[in-house]
């Protein structure tokens, strides 16, 4: 499972980069520290993927820790992409596979 998640994170990063959703500069510490789910009040969803989700999962994998179970971010991803008019054609299947891998 961890190898699958690692490969999916590489795919997710690649698509975020290819579609221009990868930022060179991190958001502020305050923005990254939001207590709201998905940092909805301070980050766009793609920023949350880049600066919170991907690094946290990679850290868990690097430490050989237990991945979170029951991850269901696809419904929020669909809503966030629709709200920002982001074409999720390539991103949503990867997110769905990550959700399934951590079910």
N, C-alpha and C positions, 0 to 999 in steps of 0.2 A: 504494500500500500504506500509506504513512504517514497518508494521509487516513482510510483505513478504520480503522486502529489508533486514531487520535485520536478518531474518532466512537465506537468501541467502548469506549474508556476513559471517555468522557462517559456512555455508557449504563451501564457498570459502576458508576461513582460514583453515578449516579442511583438505580439499584436498591439499592445498599448503603445509601444514605440513606433511600429509601422504606421499606426493610424494617428500619430501626432498627439497622443494623450500622455506622454511621458515627459515630466518636467525636469529641467536641469538643476533647479534650485528648490530646496525643501521649503515647505510652509513654515511659519513661525512655530516656536515651541508651544505657544499658547494654542494655536490652531490644532496642533497634533495632540494636545492634552485635553481636548474637549471630552466631557463625560457623556455626551449624547451618543447614541448608537450610530455607527458609521461616521462619527464626527459631522453629522448632518448639518450642524449649525456653523461649521467652520471650513469644511472641505467639500469639493465636488467628489462624487463617487469614484471617479478615476484617480483622483488624488489619494483617496482613502485606500484604494487598491495598491497604489504605488508605495505609499509612505507608511501604511499600517498593516494591511492584510498580508501582502507578499513578504515583507521583512519578518513579521511575527511567525508566519508559517515556516519560513526558512530557518529562523532561530530554533524553533521546536525541532525541526528535522536535524539541524546541526548538532543539537544536544541529545539527539535520539530520544526525545520526549514523546509523550502521547499526543497525537493530534486531536483537536477538538472533535467531538462526535455531534452529529445532528446539525452540521453547518448547512444553513439554507439561505445563502445570500442571493440566489438567482431571482427570486421574486422582487427583492429590493433593486437589484441590478436592472431588471426590466423597467421598473418604475422610474428609476433615476435616469436611465438612458432615454426613455420617452420624454421625460421632463426637459432634458437638455438637448433633445433632438440628435442624439448620438446613435449612429447605426451600430447596433449590437450584433449584427449578423455573425461576425467572427468571434466576438468576445463572449457572448452568452453561452455558446456550446462549451467553451472551456470552463466557464464558471459553473455550468450545470455538471460537468464531469468532476470538478473539484468538490462540489456538494455531494455527489454520489460517492466519491472516494472516501469522504469523511462521514458518511451516513452511519 
